[in-house]
Amino acid sequence: MWSPQQQQNMSQQQRTLGMTSAITMAGPKQLDHDRTDELIETLELYNVSVTEQELNHRMEILSKLNNLVKEWIKETSINRNMPPNVAEQVGGKIYTFGSYRLGVHHKGADIDALCVAPRHVDRSDYFTSFFDKLKEQKEVTDLRAVPEAFVPVIKMNFDGIEIDMLFARLALREIPDSMDLQEDILLKNLDPKCVRSLNGCRVTDEILRLVPNVENFRLALRAIKLWAKKHGIYSNALGYLGGVSWAMLVARTCQLYPNAVAATLVHKFFLVFSKWKWPQPVLLKQLDVVNLGFTVWDPRVNIADRYHLMPIITPAYPQQNSTFNVSMSTRTIMEDEFKNGLAITDDIMVGRATWDKLFEPPNFFTKYKHYIVLLASADTPEDQLEWSGLVESKIRHLIGNLERNQHIKLAHVNPECFPHYESNEQSSTAQPATPSPSDTSSTEVTEKTAVSDSNPVAETPPAPNVTSPGVTTPTPTPPPSTPNTSSKPGKEGLGSMWFIGLVFEKTEHLNVDLTYDIQSFTETVHRQAMQIKMMKDGMKIEARYVKRKQLQSYVPPNLLKRERKTSTSNSNPSQTPRNGTATPMMSPTSESNKSSTANNGASNKKRISENSCDGYFKKAKMGDETSGQGDESPNQSIVQGGEDSNSTSYSLDESSNTYVNIGETHKSTETAGSQIVGASNSAALTKEQDTSSVLHEGFICT
């Protein structure tokens, strides 16, 4: 038993964690322990933890890498005329960060590592002599270096484990094995790339120091990460949250409920962040004042920081916003998922549902009426790996372009990348939605396609729209009846697909031109590929606009027909967020709906502790096929037919007649080169923020 003085000291210490005092210091009840046990058993079904054997294997790999680093640094030191006995003592070390360091990595997950070297070892040495040394190791495969990245990295597969390894050179003569990277003074006189490389380790260690109970934090974080991945909101590159951001949100929840067990923390996580007043920042501690000259997140000083939509600030100097990629659409989607999660965990905590309901993924492919299919393809698997990675890293720019279109309310990108093989028949008639930058033919890009939304189950859509003299909508050619995913890569190469769901404004006879939005994205990708000298023959990007019914040509039927375990017939189909976007509520949000869903979906499930329950991308192809085939392209036109009647409850777009234009071949004799017709890019996205209080975190009440 703790003495009263010890309890008071402990309580005082816990209350100082974070920017505010704890919401409650109450300890767990027996029901909370029961729900935590149930959560543990549920997570085991998803293989989110690793076995003791795999843990030992990872430790062996890191030990081998650490020895390689020491050996390499010794050799490099001797080559710089350092006496062998001195070179033996300069050291060098491997540090880990990310999910592995936090203790929440799953089976088969990669390891984020950092190589720290003394001052006489350069980054150029790391990407030459050390890279060559790795080549000689029989355990190393898929070795590749990315020295020009924002955070330079060497990627490899070491004895079956994927490893991303960064490099940092400290201004020290020696790197002892006992060195801790916590001290800010270590950053003095370092170049920005070294500081960014060190930041991962420093942030991870600081998060662990700022949570009151590490084990509860880890279990809750495993659950939240699994939920985020299942619901398609785990991807920093695409504008959602990455691993470190989710870790900081869970850590903030732990600070607000320091004595809560994991099940309670998961529930309170959704309570706190479904009510969070974004763009109020999430801070785990007061911002440090360290005058080493590095830029830190501060909207009072940096104008760009005032426009961050969902700031989650790293706790180690130099403090940065880990979510600067978040857009209005991705924030809206995540806010709705927080609300849905709260409704589900409310049911779980009172026994109306089980934990597996929280991890049921929504069906993205029945959620919207309109989609953009973004395809990236290359001629070889090696080229495709690089090309798809570049395209994926730029999709957030496409989402930004779409959001600035005054007719689009929401652009929802699915983080999952799907394989795609273009058949010879398809590729012979397919036409890129926009010309490549190198295309000098005289073309005008404006595909006119009619889509009717006035009657979701109508059999006949409205007549094609004519929006320019002499140019009418081409007669659509039906796409293949089955997805082409089983085809073998041939001359057309291997491809990757991403899907973007669109919600349009509720307007009669809406005419939407996405030509400029897609053209801008395409040029951004091409420009970046040219700058880093990645561009090769056969690398292409293409965007296709499709209706929900046409998705059967791109994804397997089981994804289109997959039904959720719980009934959604009585759930609230939409909710209006702050920006007015209606998004689907995949779980009930009212008491009556909760009860209905619990009765329909959870009544047949057995609780673990009880015998029964209580009642690829947006557009631009880099080919030279921009003329002469547009009217016959099965993938550039839209099948004119009714929507699927069995999925209209998920639809968010109620506009009666929507015409989407993303590229149609039209030869012009008056001007050379490509023209963009009807560009809709005048609506700039702005966000007013109260900068006077942006650094102050409010109290969350229960």
N, C-alpha and C positions, 0 to 999 in steps of 0.2 A: 504494500500500500504506500502511496505517496503521502508525504506529510503535507499539511496545509501550505507551508511555505514553499515546498517544492512544486505543488500544484499551481500556486500563484506565479512562481517564476516561469514554469512551463507555459502557462496561459499567456503571460506577458510576452514571452518569446514568440509564441504562435501568432499573437495578435499583430505583431510587427511585420509579419510576412506579407509582402505585397504593398499596394498603394493605400489600402484601407484596412480597417480592422475586420475580423472575421464576422460573417453574418450570424453564425451560431457556433458555440463550442460544444454543443450536445454530442454525446457519444452515441454509438449504434445501439439499436434495440435488437431483440432476437430475430424479428422479422427481417431486419436489414442483413443480418448474418445469413439467414436462410436464402434471401434473394441473391446474395453474393455467391453462395455455394452453387446455386442454380446457374448463375452467370458463368462460373468457372467450368461447370460441366458442359454448358452450351458452347463455350469457346473451344473446348477440346474437340468438338465435332468439326470445327473449321480449320484445325491444324495451325493455329496461330502461335503455338509455342514450339520449341525445338527440343529434341531429345538430348540426354546427357552425352551420348556418343557424338552428335553433331556439334555440340558445344566444345567438346574436346578437340574435334577435328578443326574447328575454326581457330582455337587457341594454338594448335600446332602450326597452322598456316601463318598466323600472325608472328609466331616465334621465328619461323623460317624467313619471313620477310624482314623482320627486325635484324636478323643476322646478316642478310644480304645487304641491308642498308649500312650497317657498321663496316662490313667488308668493303663495300664500294667507297665509303667516305675515307677509309684508311688508304685505299689505293689512290684515290684522287689527291689526298694530302701528300702522299709520297711523290706523285707526279709533279707536285708543286714544290718539290725540293724540301719537304719537311722531313726531319729525321724519323726513321721508322719507330723508335721508342716513343717519340712525341705523337706521331700519327696514331699509335695504338691507343692513346688516351683521349683523343678529341671526341670520340663517341658518336652520337646520332641515335635517333629513336623513332619508332612508329607509334603514333597515337591513333585512337579510334574515336569516331563521333557518330552522330545520327542514331538510327534505331538500335544498332548493335551496342553502342555505348550506353544508351538509355535502358537497355535490357528488354526491349519490346520487339526484337526482330523475329520474323516468322521463319518457318522451314523454307530453305532455298533462297532466303533474302541475301542481297549483296552486303558487302562491308564497306563503309566509308572510312578511309584511312588517311593519315597525314604523315609525310616524311619530314622530319625536322633535322636540319643540318647546321653546322657552324658557319661562321661568316665567310670562310675562304672557299666554300663550295657554292657554285652558281647554279641558277635555274637551267642555264644552258647545259651544264654537266648532267643535270637530272634527266633532260630529254635526249641526251646523246649517250654518254657512257653508261648511265644506269639503265636506260632503255635497252642498250645492247646487252647488258648483263642479264636482264630479264629474258631476252630472247634465247639465251643459252640454257635457261632452266627448263627441264623436261616437263615440269608441272604446269608451266605457263602456256596458255593458248589464247587465241583471240586477242592478242596484244595490239593495242593502238594508242597513239598519243594525240592529245588535242592541246598543243602548246599555245594556240592563239585564242583559246576560250577566255571568257571573262574571269573564270577561275581555272587556270591551266590544270590539266588532269591526265594521268595515264590510266587507261582502262584495261583490265585483263581478266582472264579466268585462271585462277590459281588452284589447281587440284580440285576442280569442280565448283569452286566458289567465286562468284563475280566480285571483283574488287575495283573500286574507284579510289585512286591514290593521288593526293595532292602533294604539293611541295612548299616548304617555307624555310627560308634562311634567316636565322636569328643573328643579331649583332654580338655574338659571343664566341669565344675561342673554343669552348668545349660544350657539349650537350650531354650532361650526366643522365643516367637512367632514372634518377629520382626527381628530375625537373618537372615542375608544375607550370602549366601555361596560364595560370590565373592572373599573375601580376601584370598590370597594364603597362608598366615600364618596359616590358619586353618588346612592345611595339615601337619603341622609340627608334627613329631613323630607318624604319623598314619601308620598302616600297609597297604600294597599294595592293599588288597581287599577293604578296606574302601576308599582308594583314587580312585580306579576304580568305585566304587559305586557312589561317589560324582561327578565323572567326567561328568555324563549325565546331571545333573542339571547345573553345572558350564558352560558347553559348550552351552547348550540351552539358558541360560540367556545371555551369551556373544554374541551369534549370534544376538539376538534381539537388543543388544546395538550397534551392528556394522552395522546395516542397516539404511539408511537415512529415509525411510518411511515404517513403519511396516505394514500398511494396504496393500500397493501395493505389498510388499514382500509376505504377506500371500496369496493374490489372485494368484500371479504368481506361488507360490510354490504349491498351490492346483492343478493348471493346469499341472505343470511339474510332480507331483507325479502321477496324473491320467494317463498322457501320458506314464510314465515309467512302470506303472503296466499293462496298456493295451498292451504294446510292449514287455512285458516279460523281463524287465531289472531292476526289483526292488526286490533285494534280496541280502543282505550282505553275508548271509551264503553260497550262491551258487556262489559267486565271482562277483556279480554285485554291485550296490550301494544300501545302506540302506537309511532310512529316513533322518538321520543326514547328510549324504554325499550330498544328493540332496538339502537339506536345505542350505548347505554351498556353493554349486555351484550357487544357485539362489541368495544367499546373496552377492556373489562376483559380479554377474551381476548387482545387485542393486547398489553396490559401484561404478561400472564403468558407470552406467547411473542413477545418483541419483535423477533426476527429471522426469524420465520416468514413465508412468502409466503401469498397469499390462500387457496389450496386447503387448506393446512395449518391456517390460522386457522379456516376453516369446519368442518373436522373436529374441531379442538380445542374449538371453541365447543360442539359437542354433547357432547364428552367432559366438559368442565367443568360445564356446567349440567344434564346428566343426573345428575350426582353431587352437585349443590349441595344443601346442607342448609337448605332454606327452613324458617323465615323468617329465616335469617341474611341480613343485607342485603348488597347489592352496592354497593360504594363505590369510586369512582375516585380518591379522595384523602381525606386527613384532613379532618374537619369543621372549617371555619373558625370562629374565635371572634370574632364581630363584634357589638358591642353597639349595634345600631341599633334594637332593640326589636321586630324582626319575628320571628314564630314560625318555628322551624326544626324539622326532624324529629329527635326525640330521645326514645326510649322511656323513658329514665330520668326524664324530666320530664313528658312528655305521655302520659297513660294510653292515649288512643286509639291512639297509635303502636304500642303493644305488641300490638295485635290485627291489624296489617297482615300479610297472609299471604305476600306475595312482594315485599318492599321493594327497590326499586332507586332509589338516592338521587342526586338531581341534584348536580353538583359545584360549582355557584355559589351564593353566599349570596343569599337565605336558602334553605338546602338543604331540599328537599321530596321526599316519596316520590312518584315518577311513576306508581306502580301501585296506588294506594289503592283502585281499583275492582275489583281481583282478588278473586274469591270462591273458595270451596273447590272448586266444580265447574270453574271456568275454570283454576285452578291445576293440578288433576288432569289436565285435558285437555292443558295445555301440558307438564307433566312427561312424560306419555306420548309426546307428539310429540318431545320432546328425546331420549328413549330410542330411538324409531323412527329419528330422524335420525342418531343415533350408529351404529346397525346398518347403515344405508344407506351412510353415508360410510366406514365400515370397509370395506365391499365396494368402494366406489369407489376408495379409496386403494390397494387391493391388486389392482385390475383386474378384479374380478368383476362390476362394474356401471358404468354411465355416469352422468353428472351429471343427465341428464334424469329418471332415476328419483327423484332427490331432490325434483323439482318436480312429480311426479305427484300430483294432489289425491285424497284419499280420497273415497269416495262417502258423504256424510252421510245420504242418504236410504235407504240400505240398512243403516245401522249400528244402528238401534234398532227396537224393536217398537212403541213408543208415542211419539206426538208431540203437541205443542200447536202449533196454527197461530194466530198472533197477527196480526190484521188491523186496519189503521188506514185509514179512508177519509174523504174530504171531498168537497164538491160541485164545487169548482173546482181546477184544477191549482195555482193560487197557494196556496190554502188547504191543499191536500194536501202541498205542499212544506214548509210550516211545521209542519203537524200531524204528519207522519211523522217529522220531525226531533225534535220534542218527545217523541213516543212512544219512538223509538229511544234517546234519551238516558236514558229511565227503565226500559228493559228490565232493566237490572242489578238494580233493586229487585225485579222479579218473580222473577228467578233467586234472589235472596236469600230471598224468601218460600218458594219451592219447596224450597230447601235446608233450611230450618227445619222442613219437614214431615217428621215422623219416619219416614214410609214411603218417602221418595225418597232414593236414594243419589246420583244425579247428574242435573243439569239442564244439557244441552249446547245452547247457543244458537248457531245458524249466523249469522255476521255478514252474510251476503249478504241483501240486501233484494230481494224479487221483486214484480213488478207484479201487480195483481189487479183485475179488473173484475167487479163483482157484477151478474149478470143480473137482469132484472126478475122472472123466474120464481123464482130463488133467493131474492131479497130479499123476495118476497111470503110465503115460508114460513119464512124463517130467523128465528130468535129469538136475541136476545143472551144470552150465557152468564150475564151478571149485569145487573141493572137499573142504569140511570144514576142518579147522585145526585139528579137532579131528579125521578125517577119516584116518585110518591106512591101508586101503586096498591098494593093489598094482595097481595103476591106472596111466594112462598117459593122460593129458588133452590137447586135440588139435582138436577142431572141425574144419573140413575143409569144407568150403561152397563156392560154386562158384557163383559169381555175375557178370553179364555182363553189361557194361555201354557203349559199343561201339555204340549200337543202342538203344536209350531209348525206342523205341516203338517196338522192336523186339519181336516176339512171342516165340522164342526158344533161351535159353541161351547157352553158350558154355558148352562143356562136363566137368564133374567134374575134378578137379585137383588132381593129385596124387603126394604128396610131401614126403612121407616116404615109405620105402619098405613094401609091404604087407598091407598098410592102404590106403583105398580109401574113397572118400566122400560118406557118407551114402545117400541112396535115401530119399529125403525129403518127409515128411508126411504133407499134407496140414493142416494148422491150422483151427480152427472153422471159419465158414463163417460169424458169427456175434459176436460182442464183448460180453464178459461174464459179463458185468457190472450189469446185472439185477439179477444175481444169488444171492442166499442167502448164508451167511456164514455157512459152515458146518464143517466137520472134518478138512478140510484144513485151515480154519481160514480166517481172514480178511487180505487184502493186500493193499499196496500202490504202485503206479507206477510213475516213472519219465522217461522222454524221452530225449535222447541225439542225436542230429543230427551230422553226421560225413561228413567231406570233405577230400577226399584222394588226394594224389599227382597224377599228370597227368603222368602215367607211363603205358606202355604196359604190360599186364599180371602181374599186381601187386599182390603180395602175402603178406598179412598183418596178422601177428600173434599178437593177443591181450591177449594171455593167461597170460603172466607175468603181464601186466598192470592191469588186472582185479584181478588176484590172490593177488597182492600187496595191492589193495584197500580193498579186502575182509579181509585180515589179519589185516589191520589197524582198521577196524570196530570191528572185533572180539576182538582184543587186548584191545581196548578202553572199550568195553562192559564188558570184564573180569575185567579190572581195577576198574571200578565203580560198579562192582557186579550187573550188569543189566541182564547178560545173563541168559535166561530161555529156557526150552524145548519148541520147536515149533518156535523159532525165526530164520528166514531164510533170506538169500539174494540170489538173482539170477539175472544174466544178460543174455539177449537174443539179438542176432543180427537179425534184421529184415530189409527187404526192404520196401520201401514206400508203395508198393501195399499191404503188409501184415498188415499194421497198422489197417485195418478194424477189425482185430481180437482183438484189444486192446482198441480202442476208438470209441465212437459213430459215426455213419455215418455223422451226421450233422457237426462234426468237420473236416471231410475229404473233404466234399463237399462245405463247407462254402466259398462263394466268396466275395471279397471285393466290396464295393459300387463303388469305382472308378476303371476305366479300367487300367489294367497294360500291355496291349498288346503292347504299344509303349514305355513303360518305359525301362530304362536301367536295364537289369537283374542282373548285377554284377558290382562290383567295387573292385579294387585291393588296399588294405591297405598297410601299411608300411611293414608288414611281408609277403606280397605276397599272402595273403589269399583272394580268391574271395568270396564275400558275396553278397546276393541279395539286390538289391535296390528296395524296395517296393514302392517307390514313384519316380517321375521323378527328374532328376538332371540337365537337360539341359533346355534351353529356349524352344526349340521345344517340348521336352517331357512335360514340364510344361503346355504348351499351349494345347497339345493334351489331357493330363489328365484332365485339367480344362474343356475342351469342352465335353469330354466323360462322366466325373464323376460328375461334379458340375453344369452343365448347367441346369439341371432340378430342382435344389434346390433354395429356396428363401432365400435371406439374411434377417437378422432380420431388418436391417435398409434400405433395398432397395427392390424394387418390382421385380427385376430380377437380374440374375447373368451375369457378363461379361464373353461373349463367353468363473514209479519209478525206475532206477539205474543200475549200472553196475554189476557185477556178483556175484557169490558165494553163493551157497546155503549151509545151515548148516545141511543137512541131511546125511543119510548114504545110499542114493540111487545112488551111483556113479558108479555102475557097472551093466552091463547086460541089460540096457534099452536104451542106447544112440541111437541106430539105429532106434528106433521106436518113438523117442520123437518128437512130432509135433511142439514143441516150440523151440527146439534147432537146427532145420534145417530150411532151407530157401526154400520157394516155388520157383521153377524154372519157371519163366514166364516173360513176358514183363512188362516194367514199364507202369505206367498210362500215356497215351499220352496227356491227358489234363492238365498235371501239369509239363511238362518238362521245361517250361520256367523259373521255379524257381530253377532248378537243378544247383548245383555248381560243380559237380564232372564229369569231362569229360574223366576220364581214361577208356580205352577201355575194359580191363578185370581185374576185381578186385576180389581177393580171400581173404576172411576174416576168420581167424581162431581164435575161442575163446573157444574151448573145445570139444573134442571127446573122448569117452571112448576107451582106448587101454590098454589091460592088459599086464603087463610086469612081466616076471618070474625072472628077474635078480636083481631087486631092490625093496625094500619095501617102501611104502609110495607114495605120489603124486609127480609127476615130471612135470616140466614145459618145454614144447618143443618149440624151436624157439622163445625165448623171444626177443623182440625188445625194448631194453631200453638203447641203447648205445648213443643215441643222446641227450645230455644234453642241457637244455634250458639256454641260456646265454643272457645277455642284457648289452651292453656297454652304459655307461652313462658318461656325462661330469660332474663330481662332483664339479668342480671348480665353476660352475654357477648354481648348482641345487637349491640353495636357493634364486635365484633372479628371479623375475617375469618380463617377458617382456611386452612391450606395445602391445595392440591389436588395430589394425587400421581398420577403416571402409572405 
